[in-house]
Amino acid sequence: MNLISKSLLRTVDVRDSAGKIISGNVYRKLVDASDDNGKDYLAVDTLELSDGRLAYLESGRWVDEDDHTSFFDELR
């Protein structure tokens, strides 16, 4: 998949599964997911944390992209 655009949606504070509070930015990325059957585009929301970790949104929680078992909950 090729990145087409990346837009900042908001800055957030999250709590990781160990209880640590971390700041991060939520981006909406538009990616080209085309295959042999034609053009297809996909919008994906991602969380980029200040400590370098990345997360994706699943069922209302942010999930660590590396281990897929750590969660980050947004603080309101």
PQR file with spaces between the fields and no chain letter, atoms N, CA, C, O and H, PARSE charges and radii, in Angstrom:
ATOM       1  N    MET     1       0.838   -1.179    0.000 -0.4000 1.5000
ATOM       2  CA   MET     1       0.000    0.000    0.000 -0.0000 2.0000
ATOM       3  C    MET     1       0.879    1.237    0.000  0.5500 1.7000
ATOM       4  O    MET     1       1.870    1.316    0.726 -0.5500 1.4000
ATOM       5  N    ASN     2       0.504    2.186   -0.814 -0.4000 1.5000
ATOM       6  CA   ASN     2       1.252    3.433   -0.918 -0.0000 2.0000
ATOM       7  C    ASN     2       0.483    4.565   -0.264  0.5500 1.7000
ATOM       8  O    ASN     2      -0.722    4.715   -0.468 -0.5500 1.4000
ATOM       9  H    ASN     2      -0.302    2.122   -1.404  0.4000 1.0000
ATOM      10  N    LEU     3       1.192    5.361    0.525 -0.4000 1.5000
ATOM      11  CA   LEU     3       0.597    6.503    1.200 -0.0000 2.0000
ATOM      12  C    LEU     3       0.324    7.606    0.187  0.5500 1.7000
ATOM      13  O    LEU     3       1.210    7.996   -0.573 -0.5500 1.4000
ATOM      14  H    LEU     3       2.171    5.239    0.690  0.4000 1.0000
ATOM      15  N    ILE     4      -0.924    8.112    0.181 -0.4000 1.5000
ATOM      16  CA   ILE     4      -1.300    9.204   -0.709 -0.0000 2.0000
ATOM      17  C    ILE     4      -1.284   10.523    0.048  0.5500 1.7000
ATOM      18  O    ILE     4      -0.737   11.513   -0.439 -0.5500 1.4000
ATOM      19  H    ILE     4      -1.644    7.795    0.798  0.4000 1.0000
ATOM      20  N    SER     5      -1.884   10.544    1.242 -0.4000 1.5000
ATOM      21  CA   SER     5      -1.889   11.765    2.050 -0.0000 2.0000
ATOM      22  C    SER     5      -1.982   11.410    3.524  0.5500 1.7000
ATOM      23  O    SER     5      -2.367   10.301    3.894 -0.5500 1.4000
ATOM      24  H    SER     5      -2.328    9.740    1.638  0.4000 1.0000
ATOM      25  N    LYS     6      -1.618   12.386    4.360 -0.4000 1.5000
ATOM      26  CA   LYS     6      -1.628   12.205    5.811 -0.0000 2.0000
ATOM      27  C    LYS     6      -2.054   13.533    6.435  0.5500 1.7000
ATOM      28  O    LYS     6      -1.400   14.557    6.240 -0.5500 1.4000
ATOM      29  H    LYS     6      -1.305   13.287    4.059  0.4000 1.0000
ATOM      30  N    SER     7      -3.169   13.507    7.195 -0.4000 1.5000
ATOM      31  CA   SER     7      -3.705   14.725    7.800 -0.0000 2.0000
ATOM      32  C    SER     7      -3.808   14.561    9.305  0.5500 1.7000
ATOM      33  O    SER     7      -4.278   13.535    9.797 -0.5500 1.4000
ATOM      34  H    SER     7      -3.701   12.675    7.353  0.4000 1.0000
ATOM      35  N    LEU     8      -3.366   15.577   10.033 -0.4000 1.5000
ATOM      36  CA   LEU     8      -3.474   15.580   11.484 -0.0000 2.0000
ATOM      37  C    LEU     8      -4.926   15.811   11.879  0.5500 1.7000
ATOM      38  O    LEU     8      -5.534   16.793   11.454 -0.5500 1.4000
ATOM      39  H    LEU     8      -2.985   16.411    9.634  0.4000 1.0000
ATOM      40  N    LEU     9      -5.492   14.910   12.692 -0.4000 1.5000
ATOM      41  CA   LEU     9      -6.860   15.056   13.176 -0.0000 2.0000
ATOM      42  C    LEU     9      -6.902   15.725   14.539  0.5500 1.7000
ATOM      43  O    LEU     9      -7.693   16.640   14.767 -0.5500 1.4000
ATOM      44  H    LEU     9      -4.998   14.112   13.037  0.4000 1.0000
ATOM      45  N    ARG    10      -6.030   15.255   15.462 -0.4000 1.5000
ATOM      46  CA   ARG    10      -6.028   15.822   16.812 -0.0000 2.0000
ATOM      47  C    ARG    10      -4.786   15.347   17.568  0.5500 1.7000
ATOM      48  O    ARG    10      -4.130   14.380   17.181 -0.5500 1.4000
ATOM      49  H    ARG    10      -5.387   14.511   15.277  0.4000 1.0000
ATOM      50  N    THR    11      -4.487   16.053   18.651 -0.4000 1.5000
ATOM      51  CA   THR    11      -3.437   15.652   19.581 -0.0000 2.0000
ATOM      52  C    THR    11      -4.136   15.095   20.811  0.5500 1.7000
ATOM      53  O    THR    11      -5.106   15.678   21.295 -0.5500 1.4000
ATOM      54  H    THR    11      -5.020   16.839   18.965  0.4000 1.0000
ATOM      55  N    VAL    12      -3.647   13.964   21.320 -0.4000 1.5000
ATOM      56  CA   VAL    12      -4.312   13.285   22.433 -0.0000 2.0000
ATOM      57  C    VAL    12      -3.296   12.868   23.497  0.5500 1.7000
ATOM      58  O    VAL    12      -2.094   12.785   23.244 -0.5500 1.4000
ATOM      59  H    VAL    12      -2.859   13.490   20.927  0.4000 1.0000
ATOM      60  N    ASP    13      -3.817   12.612   24.681 -0.4000 1.5000
ATOM      61  CA   ASP    13      -3.070   11.938   25.733 -0.0000 2.0000
ATOM      62  C    ASP    13      -3.715   10.575   25.898  0.5500 1.7000
ATOM      63  O    ASP    13      -4.940   10.457   25.921 -0.5500 1.4000
ATOM      64  H    ASP    13      -4.793   12.680   24.887  0.4000 1.0000
ATOM      65  N    VAL    14      -2.879    9.536   26.014 -0.4000 1.5000
ATOM      66  CA   VAL    14      -3.388    8.182   26.197 -0.0000 2.0000
ATOM      67  C    VAL    14      -2.711    7.551   27.407  0.5500 1.7000
ATOM      68  O    VAL    14      -1.636    7.973   27.833 -0.5500 1.4000
ATOM      69  H    VAL    14      -1.884    9.631   25.996  0.4000 1.0000
ATOM      70  N    ARG    15      -3.366    6.533   27.945 -0.4000 1.5000
ATOM      71  CA   ARG    15      -2.781    5.737   29.017 -0.0000 2.0000
ATOM      72  C    ARG    15      -2.472    4.364   28.427  0.5500 1.7000
ATOM      73  O    ARG    15      -3.341    3.714   27.845 -0.5500 1.4000
ATOM      74  H    ARG    15      -4.240    6.190   27.599  0.4000 1.0000
ATOM      75  N    ASP    16      -1.212    3.931   28.587 -0.4000 1.5000
ATOM      76  CA   ASP    16      -0.862    2.615   28.053 -0.0000 2.0000
ATOM      77  C    ASP    16      -1.259    1.525   29.042  0.5500 1.7000
ATOM      78  O    ASP    16      -1.745    1.823   30.133 -0.5500 1.4000
ATOM      79  H    ASP    16      -0.506    4.459   29.060  0.4000 1.0000
ATOM      80  N    SER    17      -1.057    0.272   28.669 -0.4000 1.5000
ATOM      81  CA   SER    17      -1.496   -0.848   29.503 -0.0000 2.0000
ATOM      82  C    SER    17      -0.733   -0.930   30.823  0.5500 1.7000
ATOM      83  O    SER    17      -1.168   -1.621   31.744 -0.5500 1.4000
ATOM      84  H    SER    17      -0.662    0.029   27.782  0.4000 1.0000
ATOM      85  N    ALA    18       0.406   -0.228   30.926 -0.4000 1.5000
ATOM      86  CA   ALA    18       1.161   -0.190   32.177 -0.0000 2.0000
ATOM      87  C    ALA    18       0.754    0.999   33.051  0.5500 1.7000
ATOM      88  O    ALA    18       1.268    1.157   34.159 -0.5500 1.4000
ATOM      89  H    ALA    18       0.759    0.334   30.178  0.4000 1.0000
ATOM      90  N    GLY    19      -0.165    1.837   32.560 -0.4000 1.5000
ATOM      91  CA   GLY    19      -0.640    2.977   33.333 -0.0000 2.0000
ATOM      92  C    GLY    19       0.084    4.284   33.047  0.5500 1.7000
ATOM      93  O    GLY    19      -0.252    5.313   33.634 -0.5500 1.4000
ATOM      94  H    GLY    19      -0.582    1.709   31.660  0.4000 1.0000
ATOM      95  N    LYS    20       1.071    4.265   32.158 -0.4000 1.5000
ATOM      96  CA   LYS    20       1.842    5.458   31.825 -0.0000 2.0000
ATOM      97  C    LYS    20       1.049    6.351   30.870  0.5500 1.7000
ATOM      98  O    LYS    20       0.432    5.854   29.927 -0.5500 1.4000
ATOM      99  H    LYS    20       1.345    3.429   31.681  0.4000 1.0000
ATOM     100  N    ILE    21       1.062    7.668   31.109 -0.4000 1.5000
ATOM     101  CA   ILE    21       0.384    8.620   30.233 -0.0000 2.0000
ATOM     102  C    ILE    21       1.380    9.133   29.195  0.5500 1.7000
ATOM     103  O    ILE    21       2.481    9.572   29.531 -0.5500 1.4000
ATOM     104  H    ILE    21       1.564    8.071   31.874  0.4000 1.0000
ATOM     105  N    ILE    22       0.966    9.069   27.916 -0.4000 1.5000
ATOM     106  CA   ILE    22       1.828    9.443   26.793 -0.0000 2.0000
ATOM     107  C    ILE    22       1.029   10.343   25.852  0.5500 1.7000
ATOM     108  O    ILE    22      -0.168   10.133   25.658 -0.5500 1.4000
ATOM     109  H    ILE    22       0.072    8.713   27.643  0.4000 1.0000
ATOM     110  N    SER    23       1.689   11.341   25.270 -0.4000 1.5000
ATOM     111  CA   SER    23       1.060   12.209   24.273 -0.0000 2.0000
ATOM     112  C    SER    23       1.259   11.618   22.888  0.5500 1.7000
ATOM     113  O    SER    23       2.203   10.868   22.640 -0.5500 1.4000
ATOM     114  H    SER    23       2.662   11.511   25.428  0.4000 1.0000
ATOM     115  N    GLY    24       0.356   11.972   21.999 -0.4000 1.5000
ATOM     116  CA   GLY    24       0.488   11.498   20.631 -0.0000 2.0000
ATOM     117  C    GLY    24      -0.394   12.284   19.684  0.5500 1.7000
ATOM     118  O    GLY    24      -1.202   13.115   20.101 -0.5500 1.4000
ATOM     119  H    GLY    24      -0.410   12.582   22.200  0.4000 1.0000
ATOM     120  N    ASN    25      -0.226   12.010   18.414 -0.4000 1.5000
ATOM     121  CA   ASN    25      -1.017   12.651   17.367 -0.0000 2.0000
ATOM     122  C    ASN    25      -1.793   11.592   16.604  0.5500 1.7000
ATOM     123  O    ASN    25      -1.265   10.531   16.269 -0.5500 1.4000
ATOM     124  H    ASN    25       0.430   11.336   18.075  0.4000 1.0000
ATOM     125  N    VAL    26      -3.060   11.897   16.334 -0.4000 1.5000
ATOM     126  CA   VAL    26      -3.896   11.018   15.541 -0.0000 2.0000
ATOM     127  C    VAL    26      -3.921   11.561   14.116  0.5500 1.7000
ATOM     128  O    VAL    26      -4.243   12.727   13.890 -0.5500 1.4000
ATOM     129  H    VAL    26      -3.489   12.758   16.606  0.4000 1.0000
ATOM     130  N    TYR    27      -3.579   10.706   13.164 -0.4000 1.5000
ATOM     131  CA   TYR    27      -3.555   11.078   11.757 -0.0000 2.0000
ATOM     132  C    TYR    27      -4.544   10.219   10.977  0.5500 1.7000
ATOM     133  O    TYR    27      -4.769    9.055   11.307 -0.5500 1.4000
ATOM     134  H    TYR    27      -3.318    9.758   13.348  0.4000 1.0000
ATOM     135  N    ARG    28      -5.126   10.805    9.945 -0.4000 1.5000
ATOM     136  CA   ARG    28      -5.896   10.023    8.976 -0.0000 2.0000
ATOM     137  C    ARG    28      -5.021    9.920    7.736  0.5500 1.7000
ATOM     138  O    ARG    28      -4.636   10.924    7.136 -0.5500 1.4000
ATOM     139  H    ARG    28      -4.943   11.751    9.677  0.4000 1.0000
ATOM     140  N    LYS    29      -4.719    8.680    7.370 -0.4000 1.5000
ATOM     141  CA   LYS    29      -3.886    8.425    6.201 -0.0000 2.0000
ATOM     142  C    LYS    29      -4.752    7.846    5.091  0.5500 1.7000
ATOM     143  O    LYS    29      -5.540    6.928    5.320 -0.5500 1.4000
ATOM     144  H    LYS    29      -5.033    7.864    7.857  0.4000 1.0000
ATOM     145  N    LEU    30      -4.600    8.383    3.901 -0.4000 1.5000
ATOM     146  CA   LEU    30      -5.258    7.843    2.721 -0.0000 2.0000
ATOM     147  C    LEU    30      -4.209    7.028    1.979  0.5500 1.7000
ATOM     148  O    LEU    30      -3.166    7.548    1.580 -0.5500 1.4000
ATOM     149  H    LEU    30      -3.960    9.129    3.715  0.4000 1.0000
ATOM     150  N    VAL    31      -4.499    5.742    1.799 -0.4000 1.5000
ATOM     151  CA   VAL    31      -3.535    4.859    1.133 -0.0000 2.0000
ATOM     152  C    VAL    31      -4.158    4.257   -0.115  0.5500 1.7000
ATOM     153  O    VAL    31      -5.369    4.052   -0.197 -0.5500 1.4000
ATOM     154  H    VAL    31      -5.345    5.320    2.123  0.4000 1.0000
ATOM     155  N    ASP    32      -3.301    3.982   -1.077 -0.4000 1.5000
ATOM     156  CA   ASP    32      -3.705    3.321   -2.308 -0.0000 2.0000
ATOM     157  C    ASP    32      -3.617    1.817   -2.069  0.5500 1.7000
ATOM     158  O    ASP    32      -2.527    1.264   -1.925 -0.5500 1.4000
ATOM     159  H    ASP    32      -2.317    4.149   -1.010  0.4000 1.0000
ATOM     160  N    ALA    33      -4.768    1.167   -2.028 -0.4000 1.5000
ATOM     161  CA   ALA    33      -4.823   -0.274   -1.790 -0.0000 2.0000
ATOM     162  C    ALA    33      -5.214   -1.016   -3.064  0.5500 1.7000
ATOM     163  O    ALA    33      -5.827   -2.082   -3.009 -0.5500 1.4000
ATOM     164  H    ALA    33      -5.654    1.616   -2.145  0.4000 1.0000
ATOM     165  N    SER    34      -4.857   -0.447   -4.203 -0.4000 1.5000
ATOM     166  CA   SER    34      -5.231   -1.034   -5.491 -0.0000 2.0000
ATOM     167  C    SER    34      -4.577   -2.385   -5.692  0.5500 1.7000
ATOM     168  O    SER    34      -3.481   -2.652   -5.199 -0.5500 1.4000
ATOM     169  H    SER    34      -4.360    0.419   -4.248  0.4000 1.0000
ATOM     170  N    ASP    35      -5.277   -3.226   -6.427 -0.4000 1.5000
ATOM     171  CA   ASP    35      -4.720   -4.523   -6.796 -0.0000 2.0000
ATOM     172  C    ASP    35      -5.028   -4.781   -8.265  0.5500 1.7000
ATOM     173  O    ASP    35      -5.390   -3.857   -8.994 -0.5500 1.4000
ATOM     174  H    ASP    35      -6.167   -3.009   -6.828  0.4000 1.0000
ATOM     175  N    ASP    36      -4.890   -6.010   -8.697 -0.4000 1.5000
ATOM     176  CA   ASP    36      -5.118   -6.354  -10.099 -0.0000 2.0000
ATOM     177  C    ASP    36      -6.570   -6.137  -10.526  0.5500 1.7000
ATOM     178  O    ASP    36      -6.852   -6.061  -11.722 -0.5500 1.4000
ATOM     179  H    ASP    36      -4.597   -6.760   -8.104  0.4000 1.0000
ATOM     180  N    ASN    37      -7.489   -6.039   -9.575 -0.4000 1.5000
ATOM     181  CA   ASN    37      -8.909   -5.856   -9.882 -0.0000 2.0000
ATOM     182  C    ASN    37      -9.308   -4.394  -10.033  0.5500 1.7000
ATOM     183  O    ASN    37     -10.466   -4.099  -10.327 -0.5500 1.4000
ATOM     184  H    ASN    37      -7.260   -6.101   -8.604  0.4000 1.0000
ATOM     185  N    GLY    38      -8.376   -3.485   -9.838 -0.4000 1.5000
ATOM     186  CA   GLY    38      -8.683   -2.072  -10.024 -0.0000 2.0000
ATOM     187  C    GLY    38      -8.235   -1.196   -8.877  0.5500 1.7000
ATOM     188  O    GLY    38      -7.629   -1.658   -7.910 -0.5500 1.4000
ATOM     189  H    GLY    38      -7.435   -3.725   -9.599  0.4000 1.0000
ATOM     190  N    LYS    39      -8.551    0.094   -9.010 -0.4000 1.5000
ATOM     191  CA   LYS    39      -8.159    1.079   -8.008 -0.0000 2.0000
ATOM     192  C    LYS    39      -9.013    0.945   -6.757  0.5500 1.7000
ATOM     193  O    LYS    39     -10.214    0.685   -6.832 -0.5500 1.4000
ATOM     194  H    LYS    39      -9.043    0.469   -9.796  0.4000 1.0000
ATOM     195  N    ASP    40      -8.383    1.123   -5.617 -0.4000 1.5000
ATOM     196  CA   ASP    40      -9.087    1.087   -4.341 -0.0000 2.0000
ATOM     197  C    ASP    40      -8.314    1.952   -3.361  0.5500 1.7000
ATOM     198  O    ASP    40      -7.089    1.866   -3.275 -0.5500 1.4000
ATOM     199  H    ASP    40      -7.408    1.334   -5.556  0.4000 1.0000
ATOM     200  N    TYR    41      -9.031    2.779   -2.629 -0.4000 1.5000
ATOM     201  CA   TYR    41      -8.408    3.660   -1.659 -0.0000 2.0000
ATOM     202  C    TYR    41      -8.973    3.369   -0.281  0.5500 1.7000
ATOM     203  O    TYR    41     -10.142    3.009   -0.140 -0.5500 1.4000
ATOM     204  H    TYR    41     -10.026    2.849   -2.699  0.4000 1.0000
ATOM     205  N    LEU    42      -8.142    3.526    0.728 -0.4000 1.5000
ATOM     206  CA   LEU    42      -8.521    3.194    2.086 -0.0000 2.0000
ATOM     207  C    LEU    42      -8.082    4.317    3.013  0.5500 1.7000
ATOM     208  O    LEU    42      -6.940    4.770    2.938 -0.5500 1.4000
ATOM     209  H    LEU    42      -7.192    3.818    0.614  0.4000 1.0000
ATOM     210  N    ALA    43      -8.987    4.775    3.897 -0.4000 1.5000
ATOM     211  CA   ALA    43      -8.651    5.770    4.914 -0.0000 2.0000
ATOM     212  C    ALA    43      -8.383    5.028    6.221  0.5500 1.7000
ATOM     213  O    ALA    43      -9.208    4.234    6.673 -0.5500 1.4000
ATOM     214  H    ALA    43      -9.915    4.406    3.958  0.4000 1.0000
ATOM     215  N    VAL    44      -7.230    5.292    6.820 -0.4000 1.5000
ATOM     216  CA   VAL    44      -6.812    4.604    8.041 -0.0000 2.0000
ATOM     217  C    VAL    44      -6.424    5.643    9.084  0.5500 1.7000
ATOM     218  O    VAL    44      -5.613    6.528    8.809 -0.5500 1.4000
ATOM     219  H    VAL    44      -6.560    5.938    6.452  0.4000 1.0000
ATOM     220  N    ASP    45      -7.006    5.538   10.293 -0.4000 1.5000
ATOM     221  CA   ASP    45      -6.609    6.413   11.395 -0.0000 2.0000
ATOM     222  C    ASP    45      -5.488    5.733   12.163  0.5500 1.7000
ATOM     223  O    ASP    45      -5.594    4.560   12.520 -0.5500 1.4000
ATOM     224  H    ASP    45      -7.665    4.820   10.516  0.4000 1.0000
ATOM     225  N    THR    46      -4.419    6.467   12.416 -0.4000 1.5000
ATOM     226  CA   THR    46      -3.284    5.932   13.159 -0.0000 2.0000
ATOM     227  C    THR    46      -2.907    6.895   14.279  0.5500 1.7000
ATOM     228  O    THR    46      -3.122    8.103   14.179 -0.5500 1.4000
ATOM     229  H    THR    46      -4.333    7.420   12.126  0.4000 1.0000
ATOM     230  N    LEU    47      -2.345    6.341   15.336 -0.4000 1.5000
ATOM     231  CA   LEU    47      -1.864    7.112   16.471 -0.0000 2.0000
ATOM     232  C    LEU    47      -0.348    6.990   16.497  0.5500 1.7000
ATOM     233  O    LEU    47       0.196    5.888   16.576 -0.5500 1.4000
ATOM     234  H    LEU    47      -2.170    5.360   15.416  0.4000 1.0000
ATOM     235  N    GLU    48       0.330    8.135   16.432 -0.4000 1.5000
ATOM     236  CA   GLU    48       1.786    8.169   16.520 -0.0000 2.0000
ATOM     237  C    GLU    48       2.137    8.774   17.876  0.5500 1.7000
ATOM     238  O    GLU    48       1.899    9.957   18.120 -0.5500 1.4000
ATOM     239  H    GLU    48      -0.112    9.030   16.368  0.4000 1.0000
ATOM     240  N    LEU    49       2.706    7.947   18.760 -0.4000 1.5000
ATOM     241  CA   LEU    49       3.021    8.384   20.119 -0.0000 2.0000
ATOM     242  C    LEU    49       4.365    9.090   20.180  0.5500 1.7000
ATOM     243  O    LEU    49       5.235    8.870   19.337 -0.5500 1.4000
ATOM     244  H    LEU    49       2.900    6.986   18.562  0.4000 1.0000
ATOM     245  N    SER    50       4.524    9.944   21.191 -0.4000 1.5000
ATOM     246  CA   SER    50       5.755   10.722   21.334 -0.0000 2.0000
ATOM     247  C    SER    50       6.980    9.838   21.597  0.5500 1.7000
ATOM     248  O    SER    50       8.110   10.270   21.369 -0.5500 1.4000
ATOM     249  H    SER    50       3.818   10.122   21.875  0.4000 1.0000
ATOM     250  N    ASP    51       6.767    8.601   22.077 -0.4000 1.5000
ATOM     251  CA   ASP    51       7.896    7.701   22.306 -0.0000 2.0000
ATOM     252  C    ASP    51       8.220    6.836   21.086  0.5500 1.7000
ATOM     253  O    ASP    51       9.045    5.926   21.167 -0.5500 1.4000
ATOM     254  H    ASP    51       5.849    8.250   22.263  0.4000 1.0000
ATOM     255  N    GLY    52       7.565    7.126   19.948 -0.4000 1.5000
ATOM     256  CA   GLY    52       7.880    6.444   18.695 -0.0000 2.0000
ATOM     257  C    GLY    52       6.982    5.261   18.362  0.5500 1.7000
ATOM     258  O    GLY    52       7.052    4.734   17.251 -0.5500 1.4000
ATOM     259  H    GLY    52       6.895    7.866   19.881  0.4000 1.0000
ATOM     260  N    ARG    53       6.147    4.836   19.291 -0.4000 1.5000
ATOM     261  CA   ARG    53       5.255    3.714   19.003 -0.0000 2.0000
ATOM     262  C    ARG    53       4.107    4.153   18.102  0.5500 1.7000
ATOM     263  O    ARG    53       3.720    5.322   18.089 -0.5500 1.4000
ATOM     264  H    ARG    53       6.090    5.264   20.193  0.4000 1.0000
ATOM     265  N    LEU    54       3.573    3.198   17.351 -0.4000 1.5000
ATOM     266  CA   LEU    54       2.431    3.424   16.473 -0.0000 2.0000
ATOM     267  C    LEU    54       1.297    2.524   16.909  0.5500 1.7000
ATOM     268  O    LEU    54       1.521    1.437   17.442 -0.5500 1.4000
ATOM     269  H    LEU    54       3.888    2.249   17.362  0.4000 1.0000
ATOM     270  N    ALA    55       0.059    2.987   16.677 -0.4000 1.5000
ATOM     271  CA   ALA    55      -1.100    2.189   17.053 -0.0000 2.0000
ATOM     272  C    ALA    55      -2.205    2.369   16.021  0.5500 1.7000
ATOM     273  O    ALA    55      -2.267    3.376   15.315 -0.5500 1.4000
ATOM     274  H    ALA    55      -0.123    3.870   16.245  0.4000 1.0000
ATOM     275  N    TYR    56      -3.076    1.366   15.955 -0.4000 1.5000
ATOM     276  CA   TYR    56      -4.239    1.430   15.073 -0.0000 2.0000
ATOM     277  C    TYR    56      -5.493    1.287   15.923  0.5500 1.7000
ATOM     278  O    TYR    56      -5.453    0.730   17.020 -0.5500 1.4000
ATOM     279  H    TYR    56      -3.026    0.549   16.529  0.4000 1.0000
ATOM     280  N    LEU    57      -6.606    1.794   15.405 -0.4000 1.5000
ATOM     281  CA   LEU    57      -7.862    1.796   16.145 -0.0000 2.0000
ATOM     282  C    LEU    57      -8.622    0.493   15.902  0.5500 1.7000
ATOM     283  O    LEU    57      -8.835    0.078   14.762 -0.5500 1.4000
ATOM     284  H    LEU    57      -6.639    2.246   14.514  0.4000 1.0000
ATOM     285  N    GLU    58      -9.026   -0.142   17.010 -0.4000 1.5000
ATOM     286  CA   GLU    58      -9.808   -1.377   16.924 -0.0000 2.0000
ATOM     287  C    GLU    58     -10.828   -1.386   18.060  0.5500 1.7000
ATOM     288  O    GLU    58     -10.455   -1.359   19.233 -0.5500 1.4000
ATOM     289  H    GLU    58      -8.854    0.195   17.935  0.4000 1.0000
ATOM     290  N    SER    59     -12.098   -1.423   17.715 -0.4000 1.5000
ATOM     291  CA   SER    59     -13.192   -1.470   18.695 -0.0000 2.0000
ATOM     292  C    SER    59     -13.090   -0.352   19.741  0.5500 1.7000
ATOM     293  O    SER    59     -13.329   -0.580   20.927 -0.5500 1.4000
ATOM     294  H    SER    59     -12.401   -1.445   16.762  0.4000 1.0000
ATOM     295  N    GLY    60     -12.735    0.849   19.293 -0.4000 1.5000
ATOM     296  CA   GLY    60     -12.688    1.994   20.183 -0.0000 2.0000
ATOM     297  C    GLY    60     -11.437    2.132   21.026  0.5500 1.7000
ATOM     298  O    GLY    60     -11.340    3.048   21.843 -0.5500 1.4000
ATOM     299  H    GLY    60     -12.540    1.034   18.329  0.4000 1.0000
ATOM     300  N    ARG    61     -10.476    1.236   20.843 -0.4000 1.5000
ATOM     301  CA   ARG    61      -9.198    1.321   21.582 -0.0000 2.0000
ATOM     302  C    ARG    61      -8.051    1.321   20.588  0.5500 1.7000
ATOM     303  O    ARG    61      -8.136    0.753   19.500 -0.5500 1.4000
ATOM     304  H    ARG    61     -10.554    0.492   20.180  0.4000 1.0000
ATOM     305  N    TRP    62      -6.980    1.976   20.997 -0.4000 1.5000
ATOM     306  CA   TRP    62      -5.772    1.983   20.180 -0.0000 2.0000
ATOM     307  C    TRP    62      -4.950    0.752   20.528  0.5500 1.7000
ATOM     308  O    TRP    62      -4.733    0.460   21.704 -0.5500 1.4000
ATOM     309  H    TRP    62      -6.911    2.438   21.882  0.4000 1.0000
ATOM     310  N    VAL    63      -4.495    0.032   19.519 -0.4000 1.5000
ATOM     311  CA   VAL    63      -3.731   -1.203   19.699 -0.0000 2.0000
ATOM     312  C    VAL    63      -2.320   -0.989   19.156  0.5500 1.7000
ATOM     313  O    VAL    63      -2.145   -0.478   18.050 -0.5500 1.4000
ATOM     314  H    VAL    63      -4.671    0.268   18.563  0.4000 1.0000
ATOM     315  N    ASP    64      -1.318   -1.382   19.939 -0.4000 1.5000
ATOM     316  CA   ASP    64       0.088   -1.252   19.542 -0.0000 2.0000
ATOM     317  C    ASP    64       0.332   -2.044   18.265  0.5500 1.7000
ATOM     318  O    ASP    64      -0.017   -3.222   18.193 -0.5500 1.4000
ATOM     319  H    ASP    64      -1.460   -1.798   20.837  0.4000 1.0000
ATOM     320  N    GLU    65       0.932   -1.405   17.248 -0.4000 1.5000
ATOM     321  CA   GLU    65       1.188   -2.074   15.968 -0.0000 2.0000
ATOM     322  C    GLU    65       2.257   -3.155   16.057  0.5500 1.7000
ATOM     323  O    GLU    65       2.276   -4.068   15.231 -0.5500 1.4000
ATOM     324  H    GLU    65       1.215   -0.448   17.307  0.4000 1.0000
ATOM     325  N    ASP    66       3.147   -3.069   17.044 -0.4000 1.5000
ATOM     326  CA   ASP    66       4.231   -4.044   17.132 -0.0000 2.0000
ATOM     327  C    ASP    66       3.815   -5.355   17.782  0.5500 1.7000
ATOM     328  O    ASP    66       4.101   -6.427   17.250 -0.5500 1.4000
ATOM     329  H    ASP    66       3.131   -2.327   17.715  0.4000 1.0000
ATOM     330  N    ASP    67       3.141   -5.281   18.928 -0.4000 1.5000
ATOM     331  CA   ASP    67       2.827   -6.544   19.620 -0.0000 2.0000
ATOM     332  C    ASP    67       1.350   -6.925   19.569  0.5500 1.7000
ATOM     333  O    ASP    67       0.993   -8.042   19.945 -0.5500 1.4000
ATOM     334  H    ASP    67       2.908   -4.410   19.360  0.4000 1.0000
ATOM     335  N    HIS    68       0.498   -6.033   19.117 -0.4000 1.5000
ATOM     336  CA   HIS    68      -0.941   -6.294   18.921 -0.0000 2.0000
ATOM     337  C    HIS    68      -1.672   -6.715   20.190  0.5500 1.7000
ATOM     338  O    HIS    68      -2.827   -7.133   20.115 -0.5500 1.4000
ATOM     339  H    HIS    68       0.788   -5.126   18.811  0.4000 1.0000
ATOM     340  N    THR    69      -1.027   -6.617   21.362 -0.4000 1.5000
ATOM     341  CA   THR    69      -1.698   -6.981   22.608 -0.0000 2.0000
ATOM     342  C    THR    69      -1.745   -5.811   23.588  0.5500 1.7000
ATOM     343  O    THR    69      -2.545   -5.832   24.523 -0.5500 1.4000
ATOM     344  H    THR    69      -0.088   -6.278   21.423  0.4000 1.0000
ATOM     345  N    SER    70      -0.914   -4.800   23.398 -0.4000 1.5000
ATOM     346  CA   SER    70      -0.928   -3.627   24.273 -0.0000 2.0000
ATOM     347  C    SER    70      -1.961   -2.632   23.771  0.5500 1.7000
ATOM     348  O    SER    70      -2.096   -2.405   22.569 -0.5500 1.4000
ATOM     349  H    SER    70      -0.264   -4.783   22.638  0.4000 1.0000
ATOM     350  N    PHE    71      -2.689   -2.043   24.716 -0.4000 1.5000
ATOM     351  CA   PHE    71      -3.732   -1.090   24.369 -0.0000 2.0000
ATOM     352  C    PHE    71      -3.422    0.278   24.926  0.5500 1.7000
ATOM     353  O    PHE    71      -2.724    0.405   25.932 -0.5500 1.4000
ATOM     354  H    PHE    71      -2.579   -2.227   25.693  0.4000 1.0000
ATOM     355  N    PHE    72      -3.942    1.310   24.269 -0.4000 1.5000
ATOM     356  CA   PHE    72      -3.838    2.676   24.729 -0.0000 2.0000
ATOM     357  C    PHE    72      -5.253    3.247   24.772  0.5500 1.7000
ATOM     358  O    PHE    72      -5.973    3.199   23.774 -0.5500 1.4000
ATOM     359  H    PHE    72      -4.509    1.207   23.452  0.4000 1.0000
ATOM     360  N    ASP    73      -5.651    3.783   25.916 -0.4000 1.5000
ATOM     361  CA   ASP    73      -6.965    4.378   26.054 -0.0000 2.0000
ATOM     362  C    ASP    73      -6.825    5.895   26.077  0.5500 1.7000
ATOM     363  O    ASP    73      -6.015    6.439   26.828 -0.5500 1.4000
ATOM     364  H    ASP    73      -5.066    3.822   26.727  0.4000 1.0000
ATOM     365  N    GLU    74      -7.624    6.581   25.245 -0.4000 1.5000
ATOM     366  CA   GLU    74      -7.598    8.034   25.230 -0.0000 2.0000
ATOM     367  C    GLU    74      -8.156    8.592   26.523  0.5500 1.7000
ATOM     368  O    GLU    74      -9.162    8.106   27.041 -0.5500 1.4000
ATOM     369  H    GLU    74      -8.282    6.139   24.636  0.4000 1.0000
ATOM     370  N    LEU    75      -7.495    9.620   27.041 -0.4000 1.5000
ATOM     371  CA   LEU    75      -7.968   10.322   28.227 -0.0000 2.0000
ATOM     372  C    LEU    75      -8.863   11.463   27.759  0.5500 1.7000
ATOM     373  O    LEU    75      -8.521   12.169   26.810 -0.5500 1.4000
ATOM     374  H    LEU    75      -6.678   10.015   26.620  0.4000 1.0000
ATOM     375  N    ARG    76      -9.968   11.644   28.392 -0.4000 1.5000
ATOM     376  CA   ARG    76     -10.924   12.675   27.968 -0.0000 2.0000
ATOM     377  C    ARG    76     -10.796   13.894   28.847  0.5500 1.7000
ATOM     378  O    ARG    76     -11.515   14.874   28.652 -0.5500 1.4000
ATOM     379  H    ARG    76     -10.247   11.071   29.163  0.4000 1.0000
